[in-house]
Each structure stands twice: as structure tokens, then as C-alpha cells.
Amino acid sequence: AQTVTQSQPEMSVQEAETVTLSCTYDTSESDYYLFWYKQPPSRQMILVIRQEAYKQQNATENRFSVNFQKAAKSFSLKISDSQLGDAAMYFCAYRGSKSQGNLIFGKGTKLSVKP
Amino acid sequence: DTGVSQDPRHKITKRGQNVTFRCDPISEHNRLYWYRQTLGQGPEFLTYFQNEAQLEKSRLLSDRFSAERPKGSFSTLEIQRTEQGDSAMYLCASSQAAGWGAKNIQYFGAGTRLSVL
């Protein structure tokens, strides 16, 4: 069975600085998607960035980028120029090619941004 | 496009009562998913629909839980004889299609927080 592990329950970053959130996963599949979702307090979860496993190039979305290491089964999220609005729970998620679409989530990392 | 909406946002009930939650997906989204999120955990998959057909159920979905999507639009999740262990956030998500690509991105609602006393 696939698993997703986020080893940092909480992280803190100074406004305008850079922070990296870690995620590792375990799978025997060769084709899959990885996602980072952001869940602000009492608000809906939104997709931050996604990566297709067959693509070697790391995905980038504005201030958000990933470091995808397929052999190491690692998928970290880097947030540059952190803003107060980045404060939220961040969840790493996996979707395998053999699944029917359901996502497997890690336990999340709570990110605080200090002004 | 108003996003995925869930109703109610909060529900407090007594143990043994039945509760029903509603999810309205983004229009034209064929797939609808239900997840459960307990405190300190990530969401866990419960079940999903392709149009009106319920295609997969997690083992987390005990026989006290039932989900429907009668016309392939909105969905309801009912919990019968609630237990304190059912206290959680119930999240609904929808996606346009099942395959790879941008159409399989799941968009989430804000959830229904259930508290069983």
C-alpha cells in the first residue's frame, strides 16, 4: 500500500524568507502524481502545485517550487519570499496510476509566518 | 463557478442520532469524492462517484455510513447511529474527469465539521 510521510508537524518562517517542507512517499508504482495542498484555518483546501512522476523537470508555480527526487521517493515544497497569507496547513498527497483517483495524504505540516 | 459547497459547515449531534451532509460539486464535474479528516491527520478517502454510480468504498466506510448521488449532481453522506468516534471534518471534492491531466485535479469544499456528544 502507498504511504505518504510528512516528518515536520510544524514549521516557522520569517516573512520574505524561504522555507522548505518535506515529504516522502512509498510506492511500487512507476507512474503517479504528487500534490501539495494548502488548507488555511477554517477554509477549503486548495491545490498549490502538482508533479507528474514521469516528468524529470521540477514543477514551479510562482513562489512555489518542488524538489522531486523519484529514486529517493522525496517530494519537498519550497516557498520563496514567504508571505503572511502562506500561513496554513500544508498536505502532501499521492495519486497512483492504478487508483481510481482517490488521494493519499500525509499528516500535514503547520506553517507559521512571522512578520 | 462557485466552487464546491458543503452544508452544513458545522453539526453538533448526540450519540445515536442520524446526520446527513450535503455536497454540491462544481457544475459539470463528473467525479465526486468524500474524505474524512480527524484532528492532526490528513484527509482519508471514504468513497467516490462517477456521475451517479458509486464506484469505490473505503474500508473506513462502515455499514452505518451511506452516500448517494442520485442525479449525478449533488451528493449526500448519511451517518446512522452516530458514535463519538465519528467526530471529524467531512470533506467533499470534485473533479472533471478520471484520467490524467488537468481535468483530474480535485477541488475541495470547506468541509462539514461533525461533533458527536
Interface residues (C-beta under 8 A of the other chain):
Chain A: V4 Y33 Y37 S42 R43 Q44 M45 I46 L47 R50 E52 F91 A93 R95 S97 Q100 G101 N102 L103 I104 F105 G106 K107 G108
Chain B: G3 V4 R31 Y33 Y35 G40 Q41 G42 P43 E44 F45 Y48 L55 E56 S58 L91 S95 A98 W100 N104 I105 Q106 Y107 F108 G109 A110 G111
